[in-house]
Amino acid sequence: MWLPSQLPDIADALREAGFRGDARDLADLTRAPLDAVVRVGGGTGSFVSADGLLLTNHHVALGVIQYNSKPGRDLIADGYVAADRGAELPANPDYRVLVTTGFEDVTERVLGQARGKRGRAYHDAVDAASKALVAECEAQGDVRCSVADMFYGTSFHLVTQLELRDIRLVYAPPRAIGNYGDEVDNFMWPRHSGDFTLLRAYVGRDGRPADHAADNVPYAPPSHLRMAATGPAEGDFAMLAGYPGITYRHRTAAEFDQQVNWRLPAQVEVLSALVDTIERVGATDADARTRYASQLASLKNGEKRYRGELEGLRRSDAVRERAADERAMLAATPAQLAAPIADLQALVADAAATRERDLLVGLVAGQAQLLRAALTLERLRIESSRPDAGRESGYQVRDHGLIEGQLRQVQRRYAPAMEKALLATLLERYQALPEAQRLPEFDAAFGRTPEALDAALDTLYADTALGEEDARLSRFAAAREGRALAADPLVTLAAALMPALLRIEDARKAREGEDLRLRPAYMQALVAWREGQGMAVYPDANRTLRVSYGRVEPLQPRDAVRHAPVTTVAGIVEKHTGEVPFDAPAPLLEAIAQRRFGEHVDPRLDSVPVNFLTNLDTTGGNSGSPVLNADGELIGLNFDSNWEAVSASWKFDPRYKRAIHVDMRYLRWLLDEVYPAPHLLEELGVPASG
């Protein structure tokens, strides 16, 4: 996961691998092809036309598709093809596309006032400096800025991104194409999924980012990716650019141990329970099932990913290997680094004391739509009484638009019975915690028994008005000015819970401050040790733009088992049962049976390719990343990893790590022959078969 700025330093290796471009072009975020790669929602996307057409995954855009669905108009099930630009549908109001335009080293400004401080004071000094940099950056308007921490407190970069706010749905395949195989096939190979969606970014008539409006015009990106005329084959060079989420490959041995022996099993258990809850309630309530489709998909994906990560880390003996690596590193570490490293290890151990409570409380605040809205409003009210520079990140004036957008859409993702059931699932687990991890405010609000909890939830949701958009927005208007919120049971609950949440936050920030102060010593020792072993060192992923390169490569996950790296439409028919999740649509099956492959057939396979494998390094956030060939042309769309490599967030194992991509020939064939969109093919620069 190379930083673009590192690529000229490995230009020889890139050329050896097969890249035919200039590595110096890849170091410049304002030049093609990387200026076409953008953050989309929670993943990655890329511009594929001069008129702001965006390509990303079906699952990255699922919230947009769900937002436009309602009883009698299920776009998740049926898909959507906008006949023209006037028929393109608006995304949910908080959906954003971010185009990176700057990446500047600001280490001295961030750390200047922190040196000599400890704990919360160190955290606050870094936070204040970061907010000041962001405020200066965003004063130019129309951009979203952030400060990215590289190498865990060692260096910091200011990231500038153009923020596009009017995003529209253009083309989405039906669920039975976009999510063919669902959780049965998730993280598995062979795959046969058309996991893609086309969106379009719009701006005001003056060319500047704007909220959704009928007279907005398509955004003109600085460049866009071009489709390759041919597709990939085994051994071909491949390169991927995107915004991976968070990796943990440079963490301590104790953190590896905690991940394998507590956190992953705990996350699997609680997410499985939440999945069961949504499926149980949704089984008798079709409307609730649609409203929670995106949340359910996210939970299923997370639960399966955590199970795969746990299995992979155990298979690779990651805990033992990391412990041995750390012992060898510490034996070679200069004496002046020993004390801060020992203090860091003690800090990691101390954080485990409340880990069960902190996991559950975080999920309570995140999985319940109305309660989350109430907590957001109460926190915004508190923060709005302070000078803007001193407010908590996420509640400054710059965040008001996003908060309002989130509040506007809540009713489309909420059903009372479902929210109560989700809260009961989580809070019953909280009630079983040992006394040392209990919070008086939570006990007072929800009681100490399941019976008391059920009664409290029934009362809260019987009388709340926050399910109505106007009720939320009127309180938002008061909260952003720091005024008292109109009475409501959930507003009262949020105010009662807030002191406990703020105590947890304060303790977390104190730990984070010490972590920022101490971990650079660990990183200094680790980087020196690994470079001494001849290993390449790049920062752990942190949602900044990264590049990975490699080749199309088969997978041998077990002895005597070898998987070819390309699947075709023949596999769709082989898997088809007529029942979810292998219920391929009739138009797709018909086109396959009639071999209406046109110009999209691969002559080597005598069929249309669907998905392919590479050995590229990816993790969460890389969903929707474009895959390029040796000439920088678009050949694929990343959407998954194989089961054996889900643990790559913590440990990269080149024997097993594969990334799974949609072959662009499958996308073009669907737009040409199955769910036709000739106007989009023309915009993509692809001739239709007819």
N, C-alpha and C positions, 0 to 999 in steps of 0.2 A: 504494500500500500504506500507507494512512493508519493512524496510531495512533488508537485510539478517542478519546483525549483531544483530538485535533486536529479532530474532526468538528464540534463546535459552531462552530469558527472558519470553517468552510466551509459553514455551514448554508444560506446563500443559494444557493450553487452546487448543493447537494444538492436543494433545492426546485426550482431551475430545471431540474434533470435529471429531476424527476418524483417524488421521494421525498415521501410524504405523512405521514411520522411526524415525531417531534421529535428533532432531532439531539442534544439534550442527553441523551436516553435512551441513545443509542449510546455516549456517553462513559462511562457507568457500567457496569463489567463485572459488577456484581452485579444488574443489572436486565435484563428481557427486551428484545430478543431475544438479546443477546450472551452472557448467562449460560447459554444452552442450547448454545453452541458450545464444543467441547472438543477437546483433543488426544487422538487415538486411535492407539496404536502409533506409527508414523512419520509419520502424516498428521493429518487433521482429521476430526471427526465432529460430530454434533449429536443432542441428545435430541429424540425425536419422540413421546413419550408420557409420562404422569405416572408410569409404572411402569418408568422407566429404559431404555426401548427406544432403541437408538442406531442411527443411519444413517451408514454410511461406504461407501467403495468396496470392491468385490470385491478389488481388488489391495492395498488397505491391510489387509484382513483375510485375505489369502491364506495367511499364516503360520498363522493360527488354523485355517483350513480344512485346510491340509496337516497340521497337528499332529494332527487328528482322523481323518486318512486312513491306511489301511493296506491291504495286499493283500486283495482281496475287498471292500473298502469305500472306494472312491475318491470322496470327497466333492468333490474338485476337478472331476472329470469329470461326476459325477452330480448335484451340488448337494445341498442339505439343507433340509428343512422340519421344524422341531420341531413336533410335533403339539400339544404343550402345554408349559408351563414346566418340567415334570419331564423333558422330553426335550431341553432345551437343553444343549449340550455345552460343557465348560470350555475356555477358551482356554489357550494355552501359559502356563506359570507366570510368565513375565516380561512378559506383555502388560499394558499399563496404559492407563487412561483418566484424564486430568488435567483437572480443572475449575478454571479460573482464578478466584480469589476476591480477589486483591489485586495492586496494581501501584503501588509506592511509590518515589519518587525518593530514592536513597541516595548520590548522587554524593560528597558531602563525606566521608562515612564511608569510602567505598572509596578515595578519592584522598588522604585526609588524611595517611597515613603514607608514601605513595609519592613525594610531591613532594620534589625534591632528589636522588632516587636515579636509577640508570641500569640498563639491561640486566636481568640476572636479578634483581637486588635490587628493581627497580621491579616486575617481574612478581610476585615473591614477596610484596611488600607489598600489591598489589592482590588477589592470591590469598588471603592471610591475612585481609584485611578482608572479602572476599566469603564465605569459609568461616565467619567469625564471625557474619556477618549470617544466613547460611543456618542455622547451628546455633540461633541465637536464634529464628528463624522456625519451625523444625521442632520446637522444644521444646513447642509447643502440641499436637503429635501429629496424625497422620492427614493431614499435608500434605507436599507435595514443594515445596521452595523453590529458587530459583535467582536469580542476579544477571545481568541482561541488560545488555550493553554497547551503548549508543546512540551513534551518530555516532563510532564508533571511538575510544574512550577519553575522550570528551568528557563524557558523562553516563552514569549507571548507575541501573538500577531493580531493586528487589527484587520478584520475581514469586512469589506464593503460590498453590499449586494443591492442591486436594483430590485425593488419590491413591486411585483405585478399583482394587482388585486382583483382584476376582472378576468376570471378564468371560466371557460365554457366547455361543456361536453359536446364533442363532435361525433365520435364513433366509439361504441362499446359493443363487443360481441356478447352473445347470450352467455349466461353463467355456465352452461354446459360446454362452452368452448373456452371462455376466459378462465374458468376454474374447473376444467375437466379433471376428474379424479379427486377433487377436494382434499380432505385430510387423509384419505387412504393413500394417495400418491404424494402428498406433501413431503418434501425432502427425500423423495425416492427417485430412482432411475431404473428403468426408462420412464420418461415423462412424455405426455402428449397434450400439453396445455397451450392454448392461445392466450397467454396472460399478457394482454396488451390493451391499451385504450388510447385514443387520440383526443387531445384537448386543444383549445386555442387560447392564447393570451391576447387580451385587448387592452388598449390605452385610450386616453382622451384624444380628441381631435388635434390637440396640440402636441401629441406624441409622448405626453407624460403619463405615468401611472395614475389610474383613477379607479374609483369604485364603479361597480357595474352600472351601466347606463346604455339605453337603446342606441344612442348616437356615437358610442365609442367605436374605435377602428382597430383592426388587427395590429398587434405589435410587430415591428420590423426588427428582428434580431440582428446582431452584428454579423452573424454567419449562421449557417445551418448545415446539418450533416446530409450527405448525399448517399442514396442507396447504392450498394454495390450491384453490378450487373450479374455477378455469379455469387454462389454461396460457399461456405467453408467446407473443407474436407479434413480428414484426419491428418495431423501434422502441420496444418497451416498456422501461421502466426496469427495471434489475436491480442487485442489490447482493450482494456475497459477503463472508463473514467466515470467517477461518481462520487457520492457523498456518504461513505460508510459511517455508521453510527459510532459506537464505542467499542474498542477492543481493550484487552487487559493483559497483553502478552508480556509487559514489563512489570507486572505486579509481584509482590513478595511471595515467598514460599507459603507463609501462613495464609495469605489471601487465596492462593490456589487450594489449600487444604479446606478452608471455609467454603469455598465455592462448591467443591465436590462433596463434602461431607455434611453440609447443612443447607446452603442457600438453594442449590438446584433441586434437591429433593423437596424442600419446603415450597418452592415456587410451583413445581409440578403438581403437588397435592392441592394447593389452594386454587390454581387456575383450572384444574380438572373439576373441582367443585363448582366453580363459577360457570364453566361450560355446561355442566349437568343442569345447573339451575336455569340457565337461559333456554336450554332445549326442553326441559320439563314444562316451564311456563309457556313457551312458544308452541308446544305440541297441541295446545287447545286454544291458542289465540293467534290467528294468522297475521293480524295487524301488528301485534307485538313482535312477532317473528321477523317481519319486514323491518320494523323500526330498529331492532337490535342485530340486524344481519351483519353490519360492519363490525360492531363490537364483538360479536360471536366469532367472526372470522379472525379477528386480531387475537382473541383469547386462545382459540384453537391453535393458531400458528405459534403463539408464545409457548403454550404447554408442550407442543410436540418438539419445538426447538430446544426447550430446556431438557426434555428427556433425551433428545439426541446428543446434546452437549454433555450431559452427564455420562452417557454411554461412551462417547468418544474420548472424554478425558480419562475415564477408567481404562479404556482399551489402550490408550497411549501411555498409561502409567504416569500421567502428568504430574501428580502430586509428588511422587518419589523423584522423578527426574528434575523437577523444579527445585526441590529441596537439595539435591546433590549439586545442581548448578549453583545455587546460592551459597552453599558451604564452600565450594571452590572459589567463588567470587570473593567471599568475605576473607578467605585466607590470603588473597592477593590484594586486599583493600588497604590503602594507606591509613596509618593510625589516626590521622586527623578526621577521618570520615566515620570512625567506629562509633563514637558517641551519638551523633545524630541518627545513624542507622539503627542503633539499639533503641533509641527513643521512638523512632518510627514503628519498630516492631511491637513495642509496648502499646502504642496508640492503636494499632490494628487489633491487638488482643482486647483492649478496653471496649472497643466499639461493639463487641459481640454481646455485651451484657443485655442490651435491649433489642436485639435484632428481630426477634419474633414479633414483638409489639410494633416495631417500626415498619415491618413488611405489611402487617395487617392494616395499620392506620393509613399508610400510603395508598393501599387498594381501596379502603373505604372512601377516601377523598377523591379517588380517580375513577371508580367504576359506577358511581351513582350520579346520574345526570343532574337531577334537581338539587340534591345535596351539594354537589360540586358547584352549581350555580350560586347557591346560597353562601357557601364558603368564599367563593370568589367575590361576591358583592360585599360581604363583611370585611374581607381583607382589603379590598379597594377602598372602602370607607375609611378604614384605619390609616392606610397609607396616604390617602388624599389630604389628610390634615397636616402632612409634612411637606417641606420644600421638595420639589421634584427630584433633585439630585440625591436626596437622602431616602427616597422611597425604595422599597424592595423591587428588584428586577422582576418584570412581568406586571407591575402595577404603576409604572410611570405613565406620563401623558402619552409617550410614544406607543404604549400598549393598549390605549383605550379602544382603538379601532378593532384590534383582534378580540378583545374582551367582548365588545358589543356584538361582533360577528358570532362568537361562540354562544352568547346569550340568545341571539335571534333564532338559532336553529334547534334549541334544546327540545322543543315539543315534537320535532320530527324523529327524535331518537329516544323518546321516553314513553313508558307505559307504567302506571302506578303499581300494578301487581308485580311487574318485573323488577322495578327498583326496590320494592320492599323485600322481595325474595333474595335479591343480590346482597342487600345490606344484612339480612338475617344470616345468610351463608357466612359472611365475613365476621359479623359481630358475635355470633355464637362461638367462633374460634377465639375471638378476643376475650370473651367471658371465661374461657378455660385457661387463660394465661396465669402464671404464678403471680402472687400478690405484688411482688417487687416490680412487675412490669405493668401494673394496672394504672389507670389515669382516673382520678376522682371525677373529672368532668364527664368522661364517657360513662362511668358507672352511674352518675346522677341522671344522665340523659336517657340511658337505655336499660338501666337496671342491671342486676347481677345474675339473672336467670333467663333462659329462653322464653319463658312465659311472660316475664316483665318486658322483654325486648319486643315480642310480638304486639303486646298491648301498646307500647310506646310508638311503634311504627304505624300501627293502625290509626292512632290519634293524629300523628304528624301528617300523614298523607290524606286523611279524610278532610282536613281543614285547610291545607296549603293552597294558595292561589298561584304559586310559581310555575305551574304547568302552563300558564297563559303567557304569551309573549309580552303583552302590554304590562303585565304585573312585574315581569323581570326588568323590562326596559325603563319603567318609571323608577324603580329602585336603583337601576344603574345610573340614571340621571342624578339621583341624590348622592349615591356613593362616590361618584367621580368628583363631587364638590365637598366631600367629607361630611355630609349632612346625615342625620339619623334616617334609617330606613323604615318605611311603613311596616307596621306589625304584620307578622306571618309566622306560623309555627316553625317553618324551616329557617327563617331569618333568625328567630329567637334561638333555635338550636345552634346555628352557626356561631352566634355570638357567645353562647355558652361553651362551645367546644374550642373556640379560638385560643384561649389562654394555654390549653394543653398543647395545641399544635405549635404555638409560638415557642413554648419551652423546648419541644422536640427540635424545632428549627434552630434555636439558639445553641443547643448542645451540638447539633450537627455542624453549625458554622464554626464553633470553637475547635472541633476536631479537624474540619477542613483547613482552618488556618494553620494549625500545627502540621497537618499533612503537607500543605504548600511550603511550609518552612523547612521541613525535615526531608521530604522525599527527594529533592534535588541531589542530596549527598548520595542517596541510594542509586539514583540514576547515573550520577557521575561514575560510581564504581561499576555499575552494570554495563554501561556503554563501553568503558575501558576494557572490561573483561571480555565482552563479546567481540569487540573489534580485535582484541588480541587473539581471539580464536578464529579470526578470519570471517566473521559473520557480518552481513550488512545490517545496519541499524537505521530504522526510520521510526518516527513517533507513533505511538498508539493512535489508532483512528479516533477522531473527535468531531465528526460531522464537517470537516473541511475537505476540499476537493483532493482526491487521491487518484493515482493511476496504477494499474497493474498490467503486466504483460506476460505472455506465455504462448500457449498453442492449443489447438484442438487436440484433445487427448482422451483415449479410452480409460475405463475404470476397471481395476481388478480389486474388488473389495475383500475377497476371500480367496483362499487357495482353490485353484482350478476354475475360478469364476471370472470371466472377462466380459465386460459390457462394451459394445461398440459405442462410439461417441455421437452418433446421429440417429434420431428416430424419424419415422415417416408416418403418413396418414394411414398406412396399413395397420399400425398399432392402435389407432383410434377404433377401428372396426373390431380388432381382436379383443379389446377391452370392453366394447359396448355390450351392456346388458339390458338397456332400456330402463334401468332404475338408477336413481341418484346414488352415487355421483358419476356413474358411467352411462349417462343417457345422452349420447351424442345427438344433436338435432337432426331432423329428417333432411333438411337441405344439405347439410354437410355429408351425411351418409350417401345421399343420392349423387352428389358430385364426385365422391370417391368411387362409388360403384360404376359410374359412367366414365370414369377416368378423364374428367374434364380438367386436365392439368395445365393445358395451354403452355405458356412460356415459362411456367414456374417449376416444371419437372427437373429433377436432378438426373441427368442421363446415367450417372454412375449407379444410382439407386433405383432408377426407373419409377420414381414416385416423387411426391412433394414432401420435402423435409419438414418436420415440425419443430423439434428441439435439438440442441446439440450441447456437448460438454466441452469445457476448457479447464485448464489447470490454473485459472486466474484466482487471485486472492480477493475474496469478497466477504462481506458480513452484512448484518442488518443496516438498512440505509442505502445499500447498493441496489436494492430493488428498483428497476427501471433504468439502470445504467446502460448506456449504449455500448455495444461491442463492435470494435472496428477491425478492419483487416490491415495488411501491411501498408496500404496506401491511404489509410485514414477514412475509408468508406464504411458505411453502416452495414453490418452483416447480421447483427443479433441484438437481443434485448434481454438483459439479465433479469431473472426472477426467482431463483432458488439456489440452494446448495444440496449436495447429496447427504444422506443420513450419516455417513461415516465421517463427515467433515463439519458438522454443525458446531463442533467444539472449537472451530478456528478462531472465534473471538478471543479465546484464551491461549490456544496452542495451534500453530500452523503445522500440519503434517503433510508434506508434499506427496507422500505415498497415496493418500486418500482424498486430499482436497480437490474437489471439482466444483465448478460453477455451472449452473444450468440456464440455458438461454433459449428464447424464442427465435427460430430462424426467420429472417425477414422474408424469405420466399413463401413461408406459410402465411404471414400477414398479408403479403401482396396477393396471394391466391384467394384468400378469404374475401378481400375487398374486390377482387375481380370476378370470381365465379360463384361464391357461396352467399354472401350478404353484400351485394354489389354497391360500390361507391365510386363510380368512374371519375367523378369530379375530384375525389381525394387522391386517386391514383395519379391523375394528371398533375395535381399539386405536388405530389411526391416525386414527380419526374419519371413515373413508371408507365409505359404503354400498356393499355388494356389488351387482353387477348383478342377481343372482338374488333 
